[in-house]
Amino acid sequence: MKYYIIAGEASGDLHGSNLMKALRKEDANADIRFWGGDLMQAVGGTLVKHYKQLAFMGFVEVLLNIPTIFKNMSFCKKDIEAFEPDVVVFIDYSGFNLRIAKWAKQQGFRTNYYISPQVWASRSGRVKAIKRDIDAMHVILPFEKDFYEKEHQYPVHFVGHPLIDAIADRPQVDAFAFRKEHGLGDKEIIAILPGSRK
């Protein structure tokens, strides 16, 4: 099969690389063309655009780069048409991906979304567009399944969080030993876990 994958951030590159590895296990002849980063490129396939060329954060930066964003959208549509994939897979990056999904669906391409936009946190009105434009949604958080299916009557596939797989081989840390080693006693522990933003 031919897969066209769009990931526009560092986290999408990580999850996209793992998705590509899984696809290759299931489909040895997978032909993958993608927007992503170094991790996806290391898996193989054809890198179209690096996410570092796409990452515009904040209102002012987005405003200043509107012409580039529209050029990227136009280029993406032409590239999808030329590649003629069996499926277009979107990974998070909702501002760009939902616009491309609308177009792709209208052109008759099969559309899958891996890692839902956080529509449950804000802008839940986008669920209407997702229901219209996405053939299959693959969610990573258990409550997302209820959100889509119970609140919006849209069936989705719960696939589990990919970071669980990423840490599966790491040794478990004994909480008592950790507290003793760092002199924490019974103090509460707060983890700071940065995402894909600088």
N, C-alpha and C positions, 0 to 999 in steps of 0.2 A: 504494500500500500504506500501511497504518497501522503505524507503528513506535512502540514505547514503550521508551525508553532510560533506564537507571538508572546514573548516575555519581555517586559520593559524595565525591569528593576533587578538589583542584585539578588533579592530573595527569589524572584521568578527564574533567574538563571540557575540558582541552586536546585529549585524544585523541578525546573525544566530538564536539567541534566539527569536527574533521577528518573523522571518520566521517560526520557529518551532511552535510558538503559533498560527500563522495563519493557518499552515498546520493542526494542531490538531482541529481547529474550523471547517475546511472543511472535515477532515478525522479523525473521532473519534478513528479509529483503526490504526492510523499511527504508524508504527514500525520504529523508527528513531535510526540510529547508526551514530555517528559523531566524527569528529576531531574538537575540539573547546575549550571552557573554562568553567568557573564557571557559567556564565549566561545561556549558553546552557544547562549545566548540571542541573541547577535549574528548567528548563522546563520539563526535563525528557528524557528518552531514554538512550542509552548506549554510554558513553564517551570512545572512543578508545585511543586517544592521546590528551593531553592538549597542547594548542598552545605555552605555555612557553617552551615546549620541542622542538619546531620547529623554534623559532624566532632567526634566525641568520642574523644580520644586518652588512652591510659593506663588502667590498671585502675580507679583510683578514679573518674576522670571518667566512664567507662562505667558503673560501678556506680551513681553518683549520677544518671545519666540513663536508667536502665533503663525507667522508665515512658514517657519521651519516645520511646525507641527502639521500644518495643512499639506506641505510638500511631502512629508513622510507618509501621511494618510494616502495621498494620491499615488505615491510610489508603491506603497504596500498593496493597494488594490490591483495595480498593473502587474506587480510581481506574482500575486496569487493567481490572477488570470493566466499569466504565462506558464506557471508551474502546473496548473490544473490539479490540485491535490484532491485526494479522496475525502479528506477531512481537514478542517482548520481548527486548531486547538489554541484556545486563549488561556493565558495564565495571569490571573489577577489583573493589574494595570488597566482598571476599568475605563478611565476617561478615553483612552485610545481604543481599547479592545471592543467596547460596546458599540462604538461607531463603525468599526470595521465589521463586527458581527452583523449589524443591521444590513450593511451592503452585501456581505457574503451570503447571507440567507436569501436576499432578493435575487442574487445571481444563481441560486440553486446549489451552493456549496453546503455540505454537511458541516455543522458547527458544534463543537464541544467546548465546554469551559471547565478548566481544572483549577481549583481554588477560587471559590466565589468571591466577587467583590463584596465588601462588607456592607451590603445593603441593609442588613439587620441593625446596623449601628446608626446609619444616617442615609438619607435619600432612598427610602424604601420604595418610592415611586418607580425606581428603575427596574423593579421586579417585573413590571408590565412589559418592558422592552426585552428582558431576559426570557420571559415566557414566549414572546413572539419570535425572538431571533436565535435562541440557543436550543439545539436539538437534545443535548444531554449535558446536565450540570453535575460535576463531581465535587462534592464538598468535603472539607477536612475536619470540621468541628461538629460534634454530635448534635448540638442544638440547631445547627443550620438546616438539618434535615427536617426537623419539626417546623422551623420557621417557613421553609418553602412549602412543605406538604400540608401542614395543618392550617397555616395562616393564609397561604396563597394558592393552594390546590395545584402545586407544580411538583411532580415527582422528580426526585434527585437521587444520586448515588452517593452514599457515605463511604469514603475510601480510607478514612483515618488520616491523622496528621503526618506528613512526610518527615518531620523532625524526629518523630518517635523511631522511625527506621534509621535515621542518621546517627542516633545515639544508642541504638540497640546493642552494639558490640562493646560499649564502654563499661568498665567495671562499676558496679553499684558502690556508692559512697555510704559508709556506715554513719548515720546521723550522730550517734553518741561519740564516736571517734573524731568526727569532724569538729564537733563542738569543743571537745577536750583539747584537740590540737591547736585550735585557734582561740582558746580561752573565752568561749562564748557563754558558758553556763546555760541558763535557761532563757537567755535573751531571744527575742524574735529575730528571725533572719529574713532579710529582704533581698531578693535577687533582682538585679538590673540587667535586662536582656535587650540589648540594642537590636533594632531590625535593620532594614535595608537603607535607612537614611543616614546621611553623614552627621 
